Each structure stands twice: as structure tokens, then as C-alpha cells.
Amino acid sequence: METASLFNIFLFRKGWVRLWGTRVSSLIIVRLVYCWLETPSQNSIEAAMTLGSSRMLSSKQLIENLIRYNFHKTPYTRSSVWPFKRNSAVIILLFIGMKGELRVLLTKRSRSLRSFSGDVSFPGGKADSIQETFESVARREAEEEIGLPHDSEILHKEFGMRLDNLVMDMPCYLSRTFLSVKPMVCFLYKDKLEKNEDKYKVPLDIRKFFGKLNPGETSSLFSVPLNDLTVHLLSKDDEEVQNYRTEYFERREYKLNWGGIKWLIMHYHFHVANNNEMPWLQIIEDLSSSDEDGIDDAILKFRDLWGLTCKMLFDVSCIANGLMDEKSKKELGHEDLIVGLHDYGNQMQPNGRSEWEIGMINGDKQLKYSDVIPKYYMKTLRGCRSLW
């Protein structure tokens, strides 16, 4: 799938601006509800958000917060924010770990792939037809990549598991290769438990696992705790936060200028050898060794979670931990940018990437968003205080 560590240099800090307009001859000026931008850092969250929580929450509370999430009803059409042949979907698959923690399933892309080879990603991929829903795309691709049955009855009868859809209303995100990526958040659990409440605290013990790797696309499966992404934002006065030990050994961030905008980049580095990993994930043959012959051994010792995969997972962790107020939750994603590129910049079209897109993907420092997006639209984006 083309959504591995997607949007490698697109991590945004939030900001907002409004523009009201009317139809003028053939030019339609839409209402800009939100100006996306860099992923929030500690200071920006404290300054721009009302923190809903500052303590460590249980897995059940995290899931309940996700279920309550409600994205704004987009003012744009599906064809504007999820244009065909530029549309993809991913599944953010959550489950209970050995210590009762909420974990997320991740993949590492095969190095034989043309785009984002070797990157950490979510299962998912591009739509095959204009009629496909994002849920159908994500489930179909997840079955191809990791063996997760698309048919819920097969998942239940053959593997004794159920999959709950938690968030089906996440906005679209833009990848570095100019795809519109729609995430869905799901919860996987064993179905034969004494009480329904147990699914939020009993580790997912799988005796018969559906997991299998597609050698051409996926080299390994692993998981990380959802709270690892945002524990550094929680109150240090909370005893559970004080005692929390992240599984990543390094977290770093920096800013990078791309397309005339400075973006915040975040990295989380996880050791490949992890005692907290689920046994049923450890038994899956890791194809990384054969996939990466000739690669420096130092690279193989850790996994780098960054890019759009990191951006989306960070947003999900913020929602789950109550680190966003209601307004902030409704202002996630990159739909305004996608509309600016597709509807007004004549980019993200179905007949292949434009020269501008190819240059941007290749990192041509002479190219800017303002090259293709109209001045009045760019002016509203530049008005966002967190853009520069």
C-alpha cells in the first residue's frame, strides 16, 4: 500500500482561520473551516488547546473517548477531498496488550516497494473503483497485506475474534505522494469472554492468528502502545504518568521547510527486540532479514515511526487521551489543503501526477504550494499563526 509512513515530511501544528465567500461567475469560493498545520508540540497544545485530561486513562476510557469523537460534517464533496485514483484508506487496529494497555498494530513495508520502502505503516491501500467505500478499501487491503479477514463472520467463526468500528468519521489526510488518505479506527478482541467489559482489559490471547505477511508488500508485523505517542504531554504530577515507561527509546522532533512551509517532524524509535510484544506477533516470520540483505545492521535494530503514520496515530492518541477540546477535534486532517490542490490548483488529478507534484515529491526546493494554489486561498493558509 502507498500509505506507509505517509506524508514523511508533513506533520502539522493546528491553527484555524475562516473565510466567507460567495459564487462569483465560474469561481466558487468555499468557506474555509480550518487551516491544518504542524503536529502540536507540548507548548502549542498547552497554548492552543484546553486539555481534557492530564492523567493516565484506562484502556476502556481511551476507547470510550474515541467512540465519542465526532468530526465536523465536511462542507466538501467526496470527490473533492477523496478524489478517485488519488484516494486510499488505512485501518488503525487497536487491541489490549499483556499489561492491559491499548496497543496498535503496525507493519513495516517491504524494501522492494517503489514508495516508502522499509517504512512503518498501517495496513491499507488505494481504492480500486470509484464505488468503493473507504471501509471496504481498508478491509480489503488489510486482508491482502496481513491476512485480516474482510468477512466479519470468518473472523468470528474461524478465529474467535470480533472487530468493532470505533471511529469512522476521521477526516482525510494528505500524503507526501499526493494521495488523500482516510483512516478508520477499529478495536480487535476475543469474543468468548465472561463479561463484555472484559474486552477492554483482558489481553488479546490468540491461539489461532489470522496474521500472514505478503512478502511483496509487508516485511514484518509489530505493535506499540497508543499512549506512547502522547504520554509526554500528560501531567507529571500524576503517579501513573511518573511510573509509565515508554517502549520507544528515543523521541525527537525538528522543523523542515517544504513547499515554502515549515513543518514539524516527529520520530519515535522502537527497538525490534521487545519483551512487551504479543506472543502471537512474535511467532510470525519476520521477513526483514531476507528483505534487507546488505543493509547496515544498526538500521535493523530499531523501527522508526514517523511521517503520516505517526501524524495520524498521534492525533488518535490525543483524542483518546482527552487532549483535544471539541473544537480542536473537528479541525483535524488536511481536507482544506486537499481541496485547494484538487479543486483550485488542478492537482491530484486521475490522469497521473503533474510535473509540479513530481518535483515536490522529489524535494525540489524551488517549488511552492503557491505555484498552483490561488493567491486568495494561499493567503488564508498563511494567515494561520502556526504556519510559519
Secondary structure, DSSP 8 states (H G I E B T S, - for coil): -TTTT-STT--EEEE---B---EETTEE---B--EEEE---HHHHHHH---S--S---HHHHHHHHHH------SS-HHHHS-TTSEEEEEEEEEE-TTS-EEEEEEEE-TTSSSSTT-EE-SEEE-SSTT--HHHHHHHHHHHHH---SSHHHHHHHH-EEEEEEE-----EE-TTS-EEEEEEEEEEES--SSGGGGGTS----SS------TTTEEEEEEEEGGGGTGGGS-TTSHHHHH---SEEEEEEEEEEETTEEEEEEEEEEESS-TTS-HHHHTS---HHHHTTTS-HHHHTEEEEEHHHHHHHHHHHHHHTT-S-HHHHTT-SSHHHHHIIIIIS--S-TT---HHHHHHHTT-TT--GGGTS-HHHHHHHHT-TTT-
